[in-house]
């Protein structure tokens, strides 16, 4: 792998530490949004994993959602038993150590409770952000669950 940026190397290290041999691809084309990522790697937008941070009460929670879905705040609040709001860009950076557009599903500044959108399970191949708005990696639902130790839930609007 050539010249990965520092943020992408942090994600690569987290993957390796957990025993996943995954190749991070840092592209010249933007993967900042799910739509851009889908175009860049040539998959449907539903196959892109959006790593979104919400705040439940005081606790930051990571939601890995299919790029085709909008996360329902009502469903999240019901699941978590607390009022839920979307994190600010500063809160995202503080909780994960990464900026919006590059937030990966693992390798965060501190361990985050993680929920996985069940709609991701229908795909053989999915792609997630790897630390920067140009870095992604290919994975599969079972692998995403293993690397995040996330809970599968229904959270689409
Ligand atoms: N690299 C792609 C996927 S591989 C990616 O990171 N997509 S994402 O969906 O996980 O990240 C973009 C998301 O950041 C948006 O869907 C949006 O929910 C969130 N976001 C963008 N701007 C803001 C903002 N100002 N405040 C809070 N969240 C934001």
Backbone and ligand atoms as CSV (ligand in chain L), in Angstrom:
chain,resi,resn,atom,element,x,y,z
A,1,UNK,N,N,0.870,-1.202,0.000
A,1,UNK,CA,C,0.000,0.000,0.000
A,1,UNK,C,C,0.886,1.224,0.000
A,2,UNK,N,N,0.605,2.156,-0.837
A,2,UNK,CA,C,1.492,3.297,-0.965
A,2,UNK,C,C,0.924,4.553,-0.297
A,3,UNK,N,N,1.774,5.182,0.497
A,3,UNK,CA,C,1.503,6.526,0.993
A,3,UNK,C,C,0.094,6.813,1.471
A,4,UNK,N,N,-0.405,5.985,2.356
A,4,UNK,CA,C,-1.704,6.306,2.946
A,4,UNK,C,C,-1.536,7.519,3.856
A,5,UNK,N,N,-2.547,8.352,3.942
A,5,UNK,CA,C,-2.486,9.492,4.859
A,5,UNK,C,C,-2.492,8.967,6.300
A,6,UNK,N,N,-2.131,9.852,7.203
A,6,UNK,CA,C,-2.032,9.428,8.615
A,6,UNK,C,C,-3.350,8.903,9.143
A,7,UNK,N,N,-4.438,9.594,8.805
A,7,UNK,CA,C,-5.744,9.170,9.327
A,7,UNK,C,C,-6.104,7.779,8.796
A,8,UNK,N,N,-5.803,7.538,7.520
A,8,UNK,CA,C,-6.106,6.221,6.938
A,8,UNK,C,C,-5.220,5.148,7.568
A,9,UNK,N,N,-3.990,5.510,7.893
A,9,UNK,CA,C,-3.097,4.529,8.527
A,9,UNK,C,C,-3.581,4.153,9.927
A,10,UNK,N,N,-4.213,5.126,10.599
A,10,UNK,CA,C,-4.788,4.809,11.924
A,10,UNK,C,C,-5.898,3.777,11.792
A,11,UNK,N,N,-6.687,3.904,10.740
A,11,UNK,CA,C,-7.777,2.942,10.517
A,11,UNK,C,C,-7.191,1.580,10.152
A,12,UNK,N,N,-6.185,1.599,9.298
A,12,UNK,CA,C,-5.526,0.350,8.908
A,12,UNK,C,C,-4.962,-0.370,10.145
A,13,UNK,N,N,-4.351,0.413,11.045
A,13,UNK,CA,C,-3.783,-0.181,12.261
A,13,UNK,C,C,-4.880,-0.789,13.131
A,14,UNK,N,N,-6.007,-0.107,13.233
A,14,UNK,CA,C,-7.122,-0.625,14.042
A,14,UNK,C,C,-7.652,-1.925,13.440
A,15,UNK,N,N,-7.716,-1.975,12.126
A,15,UNK,CA,C,-8.179,-3.197,11.447
A,15,UNK,C,C,-7.210,-4.348,11.705
A,16,UNK,N,N,-5.944,-4.081,11.540
A,16,UNK,CA,C,-4.916,-5.111,11.740
A,16,UNK,C,C,-4.932,-5.634,13.165
A,17,UNK,N,N,-5.048,-4.658,14.111
A,17,UNK,CA,C,-5.059,-5.010,15.527
A,17,UNK,C,C,-6.168,-6.003,15.833
A,18,UNK,N,N,-7.265,-5.860,15.116
A,18,UNK,CA,C,-8.395,-6.769,15.344
A,18,UNK,C,C,-8.360,-7.981,14.422
A,19,UNK,N,N,-7.290,-8.096,13.675
A,19,UNK,CA,C,-7.117,-9.302,12.865
A,19,UNK,C,C,-7.764,-9.259,11.497
A,20,UNK,N,N,-8.089,-8.076,11.002
A,20,UNK,CA,C,-8.700,-7.969,9.675
A,20,UNK,C,C,-7.678,-7.518,8.644
A,21,UNK,N,N,-7.524,-8.329,7.620
A,21,UNK,CA,C,-6.615,-7.974,6.528
A,21,UNK,C,C,-7.451,-7.273,5.460
A,22,UNK,N,N,-7.534,-5.985,5.568
A,22,UNK,CA,C,-8.386,-5.215,4.666
A,22,UNK,C,C,-7.510,-4.196,3.960
A,23,UNK,N,N,-7.747,-3.996,2.685
A,23,UNK,CA,C,-6.949,-3.024,1.945
A,23,UNK,C,C,-7.686,-1.693,1.876
A,24,UNK,N,N,-7.048,-0.671,2.420
A,24,UNK,CA,C,-7.629,0.664,2.331
A,24,UNK,C,C,-7.254,1.277,0.999
A,25,UNK,N,N,-8.231,1.850,0.352
A,25,UNK,CA,C,-7.973,2.500,-0.930
A,25,UNK,C,C,-8.135,4.005,-0.768
A,26,UNK,N,N,-7.058,4.719,-1.016
A,26,UNK,CA,C,-7.135,6.174,-0.972
A,26,UNK,C,C,-7.198,6.640,-2.417
A,27,UNK,N,N,-8.281,7.285,-2.755
A,27,UNK,CA,C,-8.580,7.611,-4.156
A,27,UNK,C,C,-8.290,9.082,-4.430
A,28,UNK,N,N,-8.233,9.413,-5.706
A,28,UNK,CA,C,-8.078,10.829,-6.036
A,28,UNK,C,C,-9.454,11.496,-6.106
A,29,UNK,N,N,-10.465,10.665,-6.248
A,29,UNK,CA,C,-11.845,11.154,-6.323
A,29,UNK,C,C,-12.439,11.218,-4.904
A,30,UNK,N,N,-13.244,12.228,-4.635
A,30,UNK,CA,C,-13.828,12.376,-3.302
A,30,UNK,C,C,-14.790,11.240,-2.960
A,31,UNK,N,N,-14.715,10.774,-1.706
A,31,UNK,CA,C,-15.702,9.818,-1.188
A,31,UNK,C,C,-16.374,10.419,0.049
A,32,UNK,N,N,-16.441,11.740,0.064
A,32,UNK,CA,C,-16.937,12.457,1.244
A,32,UNK,C,C,-18.382,12.092,1.595
A,33,UNK,N,N,-19.204,11.954,0.595
A,33,UNK,CA,C,-20.605,11.598,0.846
A,33,UNK,C,C,-20.843,10.178,0.340
A,34,UNK,N,N,-21.935,9.598,0.783
A,34,UNK,CA,C,-22.261,8.233,0.351
A,34,UNK,C,C,-22.414,8.193,-1.175
A,35,UNK,N,N,-23.030,9.222,-1.720
A,35,UNK,CA,C,-23.230,9.242,-3.177
A,35,UNK,C,C,-21.895,9.300,-3.935
A,36,UNK,N,N,-21.011,10.164,-3.437
A,36,UNK,CA,C,-19.689,10.259,-4.082
A,36,UNK,C,C,-18.903,8.960,-3.931
A,37,UNK,N,N,-19.005,8.358,-2.753
A,37,UNK,CA,C,-18.283,7.100,-2.521
A,37,UNK,C,C,-18.814,6.010,-3.452
A,38,UNK,N,N,-20.119,5.958,-3.615
A,38,UNK,CA,C,-20.739,4.948,-4.486
A,38,UNK,C,C,-20.256,5.124,-5.918
A,39,UNK,N,N,-20.203,6.360,-6.356
A,39,UNK,CA,C,-19.717,6.641,-7.716
A,39,UNK,C,C,-18.249,6.270,-7.864
A,40,UNK,N,N,-17.476,6.628,-6.852
A,40,UNK,CA,C,-16.034,6.394,-6.932
A,40,UNK,C,C,-15.698,4.906,-7.013
A,41,UNK,N,N,-16.431,4.079,-6.259
A,41,UNK,CA,C,-16.080,2.649,-6.275
A,41,UNK,C,C,-16.992,1.829,-7.172
A,42,UNK,N,N,-18.041,2.437,-7.704
A,42,UNK,CA,C,-18.897,1.736,-8.659
A,42,UNK,C,C,-19.845,0.726,-8.024
A,43,UNK,N,N,-20.450,1.128,-6.900
A,43,UNK,CA,C,-21.484,0.293,-6.285
A,43,UNK,C,C,-22.728,1.157,-6.062
A,44,UNK,N,N,-23.817,0.532,-5.617
A,44,UNK,CA,C,-25.025,1.309,-5.355
A,44,UNK,C,C,-24.845,2.081,-4.042
A,45,UNK,N,N,-25.572,3.165,-3.906
A,45,UNK,CA,C,-25.421,4.016,-2.721
A,45,UNK,C,C,-25.803,3.250,-1.453
A,46,UNK,N,N,-26.689,2.263,-1.595
A,46,UNK,CA,C,-27.082,1.445,-0.443
A,46,UNK,C,C,-25.936,0.622,0.114
A,47,UNK,N,N,-24.932,0.379,-0.713
A,47,UNK,CA,C,-23.777,-0.433,-0.287
A,47,UNK,C,C,-22.703,0.387,0.416
A,48,UNK,N,N,-22.943,1.683,0.549
A,48,UNK,CA,C,-22.000,2.534,1.274
A,48,UNK,C,C,-22.419,2.612,2.744
A,49,UNK,N,N,-21.453,2.397,3.614
A,49,UNK,CA,C,-21.702,2.482,5.056
A,49,UNK,C,C,-21.484,3.922,5.501
A,50,UNK,N,N,-22.552,4.573,5.951
A,50,UNK,CA,C,-22.401,5.912,6.529
A,50,UNK,C,C,-22.125,5.717,8.020
A,51,UNK,N,N,-21.035,6.290,8.506
A,51,UNK,CA,C,-20.722,6.199,9.940
A,51,UNK,C,C,-21.128,7.513,10.588
A,52,UNK,N,N,-22.274,7.486,11.247
A,52,UNK,CA,C,-22.870,8.720,11.767
A,52,UNK,C,C,-22.834,8.725,13.288
A,53,UNK,N,N,-22.558,9.893,13.850
A,53,UNK,CA,C,-22.512,10.003,15.309
A,53,UNK,C,C,-23.754,10.731,15.798
A,54,UNK,N,N,-24.385,10.134,16.793
A,54,UNK,CA,C,-25.524,10.755,17.465
A,54,UNK,C,C,-25.176,10.871,18.938
A,55,UNK,N,N,-25.908,11.745,19.634
A,55,UNK,CA,C,-25.699,11.882,21.068
A,55,UNK,C,C,-26.996,11.483,21.759
A,56,UNK,N,N,-26.905,10.428,22.583
A,56,UNK,CA,C,-28.070,9.915,23.321
A,56,UNK,C,C,-27.888,10.309,24.767
A,57,UNK,N,N,-28.716,11.235,25.236
A,57,UNK,CA,C,-28.454,11.798,26.564
A,57,UNK,C,C,-27.135,12.530,26.461
A,58,UNK,N,N,-26.094,11.958,27.103
A,58,UNK,CA,C,-24.750,12.552,27.013
A,58,UNK,C,C,-23.793,11.686,26.213
A,59,UNK,N,N,-24.263,10.494,25.834
A,59,UNK,CA,C,-23.354,9.484,25.274
A,59,UNK,C,C,-23.299,9.528,23.750
A,60,UNK,N,N,-22.094,9.668,23.178
A,60,UNK,CA,C,-22.020,9.554,21.725
A,60,UNK,C,C,-22.204,8.098,21.297
A,61,UNK,N,N,-22.984,7.902,20.246
A,61,UNK,CA,C,-23.289,6.563,19.738
A,61,UNK,C,C,-23.013,6.585,18.241
A,62,UNK,N,N,-22.392,5.529,17.746
A,62,UNK,CA,C,-22.111,5.446,16.317
A,62,UNK,C,C,-23.190,4.621,15.634
A,63,UNK,N,N,-23.698,5.148,14.541
A,63,UNK,CA,C,-24.664,4.407,13.733
A,63,UNK,C,C,-24.051,4.163,12.361
A,64,UNK,N,N,-23.931,2.887,11.991
A,64,UNK,CA,C,-23.469,2.531,10.645
A,64,UNK,C,C,-24.713,2.267,9.814
A,65,UNK,N,N,-25.023,3.227,8.944
A,65,UNK,CA,C,-26.278,3.146,8.196
A,65,UNK,C,C,-26.002,2.935,6.717
A,66,UNK,N,N,-26.921,2.259,6.064
A,66,UNK,CA,C,-26.839,2.151,4.606
A,66,UNK,C,C,-26.957,3.543,3.997
A,67,UNK,N,N,-26.135,3.797,2.993
A,67,UNK,CA,C,-26.175,5.086,2.316
A,67,UNK,C,C,-27.517,5.408,1.686
A,68,UNK,N,N,-28.357,4.397,1.533
A,68,UNK,CA,C,-29.677,4.627,0.938
A,68,UNK,C,C,-30.683,5.131,1.961
A,69,UNK,N,N,-30.328,5.051,3.248
A,69,UNK,CA,C,-31.306,5.344,4.302
A,69,UNK,C,C,-31.046,6.646,5.028
A,70,UNK,N,N,-32.138,7.199,5.540
A,70,UNK,CA,C,-32.045,8.265,6.535
A,70,UNK,C,C,-32.335,7.625,7.881
A,71,UNK,N,N,-31.561,7.998,8.885
A,71,UNK,CA,C,-31.735,7.415,10.212
A,71,UNK,C,C,-32.900,8.117,10.906
A,72,UNK,N,N,-33.800,7.313,11.457
A,72,UNK,CA,C,-34.939,7.859,12.187
A,72,UNK,C,C,-34.537,8.170,13.623
A,73,UNK,N,N,-34.604,9.445,13.982
A,73,UNK,CA,C,-34.268,9.846,15.360
A,73,UNK,C,C,-35.247,9.227,16.352
A,74,UNK,N,N,-36.488,9.054,15.912
A,74,UNK,CA,C,-37.503,8.460,16.790
A,74,UNK,C,C,-37.140,7.013,17.107
A,75,UNK,N,N,-36.782,6.249,16.068
A,75,UNK,CA,C,-36.424,4.845,16.306
A,75,UNK,C,C,-35.180,4.738,17.179
A,76,UNK,N,N,-34.220,5.626,16.913
A,76,UNK,CA,C,-32.983,5.608,17.715
A,76,UNK,C,C,-33.287,5.899,19.179
A,77,UNK,N,N,-34.111,6.911,19.410
A,77,UNK,CA,C,-34.446,7.298,20.784
A,77,UNK,C,C,-35.155,6.143,21.490
A,78,UNK,N,N,-36.010,5.463,20.750
A,78,UNK,CA,C,-36.726,4.331,21.346
A,78,UNK,C,C,-35.745,3.196,21.692
A,79,UNK,N,N,-34.835,2.922,20.768
A,79,UNK,CA,C,-33.844,1.861,20.994
A,79,UNK,C,C,-32.944,2.172,22.177
A,80,UNK,N,N,-32.568,3.438,22.301
A,80,UNK,CA,C,-31.570,3.807,23.309
A,80,UNK,C,C,-32.213,4.266,24.614
A,81,UNK,N,N,-33.529,4.496,24.556
A,81,UNK,CA,C,-34.241,4.878,25.776
A,81,UNK,C,C,-33.916,6.267,26.274
A,82,UNK,N,N,-33.395,7.090,25.370
A,82,UNK,CA,C,-33.044,8.460,25.751
A,82,UNK,C,C,-33.284,9.371,24.561
A,83,UNK,N,N,-33.433,10.648,24.799
A,83,UNK,CA,C,-33.548,11.562,23.666
A,83,UNK,C,C,-32.259,11.534,22.856
A,84,UNK,N,N,-32.383,11.651,21.551
A,84,UNK,CA,C,-31.230,11.531,20.667
A,84,UNK,C,C,-31.180,12.732,19.737
A,85,UNK,N,N,-29.975,13.232,19.505
A,85,UNK,CA,C,-29.781,14.278,18.498
A,85,UNK,C,C,-28.528,13.947,17.714
A,86,UNK,N,N,-28.420,14.583,16.559
A,86,UNK,CA,C,-27.234,14.406,15.743
A,86,UNK,C,C,-26.065,15.166,16.377
A,87,UNK,N,N,-24.874,14.580,16.336
A,87,UNK,CA,C,-23.701,15.249,16.891
A,87,UNK,C,C,-23.290,16.413,15.999
A,88,UNK,N,N,-22.686,17.431,16.619
A,88,UNK,CA,C,-22.118,18.543,15.849
A,88,UNK,C,C,-20.796,18.066,15.238
A,89,UNK,N,N,-20.277,18.785,14.250
A,89,UNK,CA,C,-18.978,18.396,13.691
A,89,UNK,C,C,-17.883,18.305,14.754
A,90,UNK,N,N,-17.921,19.199,15.746
A,90,UNK,CA,C,-16.908,19.160,16.815
A,90,UNK,C,C,-17.083,17.908,17.673
A,91,UNK,N,N,-18.332,17.579,17.959
A,91,UNK,CA,C,-18.589,16.373,18.766
A,91,UNK,C,C,-18.176,15.111,18.011
A,92,UNK,N,N,-18.363,15.128,16.692
A,92,UNK,CA,C,-17.952,13.977,15.881
A,92,UNK,C,C,-16.447,13.793,16.001
A,93,UNK,N,N,-15.735,14.884,15.863
A,93,UNK,CA,C,-14.272,14.798,15.929
A,93,UNK,C,C,-13.798,14.365,17.321
A,94,UNK,N,N,-14.449,14.908,18.332
A,94,UNK,CA,C,-14.039,14.569,19.692
A,94,UNK,C,C,-14.299,13.090,19.999
A,95,UNK,N,N,-15.451,12.601,19.577
A,95,UNK,CA,C,-15.823,11.213,19.913
A,95,UNK,C,C,-15.029,10.199,19.100
A,96,UNK,N,N,-14.736,10.547,17.843
A,96,UNK,CA,C,-14.146,9.541,16.952
A,96,UNK,C,C,-12.666,9.786,16.663
A,97,UNK,N,N,-12.247,11.042,16.740
A,97,UNK,CA,C,-10.891,11.383,16.316
A,97,UNK,C,C,-10.782,11.643,14.826
A,98,UNK,N,N,-11.932,11.643,14.123
A,98,UNK,CA,C,-11.936,11.867,12.674
A,98,UNK,C,C,-12.959,12.947,12.324
A,99,UNK,N,N,-12.743,13.578,11.176
A,99,UNK,CA,C,-13.662,14.622,10.732
A,99,UNK,C,C,-14.771,14.019,9.874
A,100,UNK,N,N,-15.918,14.684,9.879
A,100,UNK,CA,C,-17.056,14.294,9.043
A,100,UNK,C,C,-16.602,14.092,7.602
A,101,UNK,N,N,-17.100,13.029,7.016
A,101,UNK,CA,C,-16.717,12.705,5.636
A,101,UNK,C,C,-15.689,11.597,5.584
A,102,UNK,N,N,-15.026,11.346,6.726
A,102,UNK,CA,C,-14.015,10.296,6.769
A,102,UNK,C,C,-14.168,9.368,7.967
A,103,UNK,N,N,-15.237,9.563,8.727
A,103,UNK,CA,C,-15.398,8.790,9.967
A,103,UNK,C,C,-15.507,7.287,9.653
A,104,UNK,N,N,-14.597,6.508,10.197
A,104,UNK,CA,C,-14.627,5.067,9.932
A,104,UNK,C,C,-15.525,4.343,10.944
A,105,UNK,N,N,-15.856,3.092,10.660
A,105,UNK,CA,C,-16.722,2.349,11.595
A,105,UNK,C,C,-15.981,1.800,12.815
A,106,UNK,N,N,-14.658,1.924,12.830
A,106,UNK,CA,C,-13.871,1.442,13.981
A,106,UNK,C,C,-12.611,2.298,14.099
A,107,UNK,N,N,-11.858,2.075,15.193
A,107,UNK,CA,C,-10.596,2.800,15.351
A,107,UNK,C,C,-10.785,4.192,15.924
A,108,UNK,N,N,-11.823,4.367,16.724
A,108,UNK,CA,C,-12.156,5.695,17.243
A,108,UNK,C,C,-11.318,6.081,18.455
A,109,UNK,N,N,-11.391,7.370,18.787
A,109,UNK,CA,C,-10.634,7.910,19.912
A,109,UNK,C,C,-11.013,7.187,21.199
A,110,UNK,N,N,-12.290,6.888,21.344
A,110,UNK,CA,C,-12.722,6.057,22.482
A,110,UNK,C,C,-13.769,5.078,21.987
A,111,UNK,N,N,-13.938,3.982,22.727
A,111,UNK,CA,C,-14.910,2.981,22.261
A,111,UNK,C,C,-16.310,3.578,22.226
A,112,UNK,N,N,-17.005,3.312,21.145
A,112,UNK,CA,C,-18.345,3.877,20.980
A,112,UNK,C,C,-19.356,2.748,20.853
A,113,UNK,N,N,-20.458,2.859,21.561
A,113,UNK,CA,C,-21.553,1.915,21.318
A,113,UNK,C,C,-21.939,2.042,19.847
A,114,UNK,N,N,-22.105,0.925,19.176
A,114,UNK,CA,C,-22.298,0.941,17.727
A,114,UNK,C,C,-23.546,0.171,17.324
A,115,UNK,N,N,-24.357,0.820,16.525
A,115,UNK,CA,C,-25.562,0.193,15.983
A,115,UNK,C,C,-25.394,0.045,14.474
A,116,UNK,N,N,-25.844,-1.088,13.952
A,116,UNK,CA,C,-25.693,-1.373,12.526
A,116,UNK,C,C,-27.077,-1.472,11.885
A,117,UNK,N,N,-27.260,-0.723,10.828
A,117,UNK,CA,C,-28.512,-0.738,10.065
A,117,UNK,C,C,-28.704,-2.115,9.429
A,118,UNK,N,N,-29.816,-2.752,9.727
A,118,UNK,CA,C,-30.040,-4.113,9.209
A,118,UNK,C,C,-30.117,-4.132,7.682
A,119,UNK,N,N,-30.410,-2.994,7.078
A,119,UNK,CA,C,-30.486,-2.963,5.613
A,119,UNK,C,C,-29.131,-3.211,4.951
A,120,UNK,N,N,-28.048,-3.057,5.718
A,120,UNK,CA,C,-26.718,-3.350,5.146
A,120,UNK,C,C,-26.508,-4.846,4.953
A,121,UNK,N,N,-27.276,-5.658,5.676
A,121,UNK,CA,C,-27.041,-7.105,5.664
A,121,UNK,C,C,-27.421,-7.779,4.342
A,122,UNK,N,N,-28.160,-7.081,3.511
A,122,UNK,CA,C,-28.609,-7.693,2.252
A,122,UNK,C,C,-27.501,-7.749,1.190
A,123,UNK,N,N,-26.389,-7.051,1.424
A,123,UNK,CA,C,-25.356,-6.956,0.379
A,123,UNK,C,C,-24.205,-7.930,0.639
A,124,UNK,N,N,-23.561,-8.383,-0.437
A,124,UNK,CA,C,-22.362,-9.218,-0.300
A,124,UNK,C,C,-21.164,-8.329,-0.012
A,125,UNK,N,N,-21.193,-7.150,-0.610
A,125,UNK,CA,C,-20.041,-6.252,-0.581
A,125,UNK,C,C,-20.521,-4.874,-0.159
A,126,UNK,N,N,-19.871,-4.308,0.853
A,126,UNK,CA,C,-20.185,-2.951,1.263
A,126,UNK,C,C,-18.863,-2.187,1.431
A,127,UNK,N,N,-18.951,-0.855,1.433
A,127,UNK,CA,C,-17.741,-0.030,1.512
A,127,UNK,C,C,-17.913,1.022,2.601
A,128,UNK,N,N,-16.858,1.198,3.390
A,128,UNK,CA,C,-16.917,2.144,4.509
A,128,UNK,C,C,-15.780,3.149,4.410
A,129,UNK,N,N,-15.956,4.263,5.096
A,129,UNK,CA,C,-14.912,5.299,5.114
A,129,UNK,C,C,-13.724,4.827,5.945
A,130,UNK,N,N,-12.547,5.314,5.581
A,130,UNK,CA,C,-11.307,4.873,6.238
A,130,UNK,C,C,-10.481,6.053,6.722
A,131,UNK,N,N,-11.135,7.045,7.310
A,131,UNK,CA,C,-10.395,8.095,8.006
A,131,UNK,C,C,-10.347,9.439,7.328
A,132,UNK,N,N,-10.495,9.455,6.005
A,132,UNK,CA,C,-10.468,10.728,5.277
A,132,UNK,C,C,-11.572,10.722,4.214
A,133,UNK,N,N,-11.889,11.875,3.657
A,133,UNK,CA,C,-12.927,11.947,2.614
A,133,UNK,C,C,-12.466,11.399,1.259
A,134,UNK,N,N,-11.327,10.722,1.236
A,134,UNK,CA,C,-10.830,10.082,0.007
A,134,UNK,C,C,-10.490,8.612,0.219
A,135,UNK,N,N,-10.690,8.127,1.451
A,135,UNK,CA,C,-10.245,6.764,1.769
A,135,UNK,C,C,-11.430,5.877,2.120
A,136,UNK,N,N,-11.444,4.697,1.525
A,136,UNK,CA,C,-12.515,3.734,1.775
A,136,UNK,C,C,-11.913,2.326,1.835
A,137,UNK,N,N,-12.688,1.399,2.389
A,137,UNK,CA,C,-12.286,0.000,2.301
A,137,UNK,C,C,-13.511,-0.859,2.050
A,138,UNK,N,N,-13.245,-1.971,1.386
A,138,UNK,CA,C,-14.294,-2.903,1.041
A,138,UNK,C,C,-14.437,-3.924,2.158
A,139,UNK,N,N,-15.659,-4.201,2.538
A,139,UNK,CA,C,-15.887,-5.205,3.564
A,139,UNK,C,C,-17.186,-5.937,3.246
A,140,UNK,N,N,-17.665,-6.715,4.199
A,140,UNK,CA,C,-18.918,-7.458,4.035
A,140,UNK,C,C,-19.666,-7.332,5.354
A,141,UNK,N,N,-20.978,-7.510,5.336
A,141,UNK,CA,C,-21.749,-7.284,6.561
A,141,UNK,C,C,-21.236,-8.071,7.770
A,142,UNK,N,N,-20.951,-9.368,7.581
A,142,UNK,CA,C,-20.503,-10.168,8.733
A,142,UNK,C,C,-19.183,-9.630,9.283
A,143,UNK,N,N,-18.321,-9.163,8.372
A,143,UNK,CA,C,-17.040,-8.612,8.797
A,143,UNK,C,C,-17.229,-7.267,9.525
A,144,UNK,N,N,-18.149,-6.459,9.014
A,144,UNK,CA,C,-18.435,-5.177,9.677
A,144,UNK,C,C,-18.938,-5.418,11.097
A,145,UNK,N,N,-19.810,-6.402,11.245
A,145,UNK,CA,C,-20.331,-6.724,12.583
A,145,UNK,C,C,-19.197,-7.174,13.496
A,146,UNK,N,N,-18.310,-7.995,12.958
A,146,UNK,CA,C,-17.207,-8.508,13.775
A,146,UNK,C,C,-16.244,-7.395,14.157
A,147,UNK,N,N,-15.952,-6.496,13.225
A,147,UNK,CA,C,-14.955,-5.468,13.529
A,147,UNK,C,C,-15.489,-4.381,14.446
A,148,UNK,N,N,-16.801,-4.165,14.427
A,148,UNK,CA,C,-17.389,-3.108,15.270
A,148,UNK,C,C,-18.010,-3.675,16.543
A,149,UNK,N,N,-18.268,-4.956,16.549
A,149,UNK,CA,C,-19.069,-5.604,17.604
A,149,UNK,C,C,-20.385,-4.828,17.779
A,150,UNK,N,N,-20.936,-4.432,16.642
A,150,UNK,CA,C,-22.168,-3.632,16.663
A,150,UNK,C,C,-23.413,-4.497,16.779
A,151,UNK,N,N,-24.490,-3.806,17.140
A,151,UNK,CA,C,-25.812,-4.439,17.278
A,151,UNK,C,C,-26.616,-4.142,16.022
A,152,UNK,N,N,-27.211,-5.144,15.435
A,152,UNK,CA,C,-28.026,-4.927,14.243
A,152,UNK,C,C,-29.415,-4.441,14.656
A,153,UNK,N,N,-29.821,-3.334,14.060
A,153,UNK,CA,C,-31.120,-2.760,14.426
A,153,UNK,C,C,-31.837,-2.217,13.181
A,154,UNK,N,N,-33.123,-1.985,13.357
A,154,UNK,CA,C,-33.927,-1.348,12.315
A,154,UNK,C,C,-34.004,0.125,12.669
A,155,UNK,N,N,-33.381,0.980,11.860
A,155,UNK,CA,C,-33.386,2.393,12.222
A,155,UNK,C,C,-33.651,3.332,11.047
A,156,UNK,N,N,-34.085,2.772,9.931
A,156,UNK,CA,C,-34.334,3.635,8.780
A,156,UNK,C,C,-35.676,4.357,8.913
A,157,UNK,N,N,-35.690,5.582,8.395
A,157,UNK,CA,C,-36.943,6.347,8.348
A,157,UNK,C,C,-37.913,5.683,7.406
L,1,LIG,N1,N,-17.065,8.938,3.330
L,1,LIG,C1,C,-18.505,8.769,3.310
L,1,LIG,C2,C,-18.961,7.337,3.220
L,1,LIG,S1,S,-17.801,6.143,2.727
L,1,LIG,C3,C,-19.057,9.348,4.547
L,1,LIG,O1,O,-18.367,9.623,5.509
L,1,LIG,N2,N,-20.389,9.491,4.515
L,1,LIG,S2,S,-21.210,9.836,5.822
L,1,LIG,O2,O,-22.578,9.858,5.412
L,1,LIG,O3,O,-20.903,8.947,6.895
L,1,LIG,O4,O,-20.709,11.241,6.270
L,1,LIG,C4,C,-21.334,12.369,5.913
L,1,LIG,C5,C,-22.397,12.601,6.964
L,1,LIG,O5,O,-21.924,13.536,7.890
L,1,LIG,C6,C,-23.686,13.156,6.421
L,1,LIG,O6,O,-24.561,12.122,6.036
L,1,LIG,C7,C,-24.228,13.894,7.604
L,1,LIG,O7,O,-25.075,13.079,8.368
L,1,LIG,C8,C,-23.030,14.191,8.443
L,1,LIG,N3,N,-22.810,15.632,8.426
L,1,LIG,C9,C,-22.435,16.398,7.382
L,1,LIG,N4,N,-22.371,17.696,7.754
L,1,LIG,C10,C,-22.687,17.742,9.061
L,1,LIG,C11,C,-22.787,18.770,10.028
L,1,LIG,N5,N,-22.549,20.053,9.714
L,1,LIG,N6,N,-23.114,18.446,11.278
L,1,LIG,C12,C,-23.339,17.167,11.622
L,1,LIG,N7,N,-23.282,16.147,10.752
L,1,LIG,C13,C,-22.966,16.429,9.489
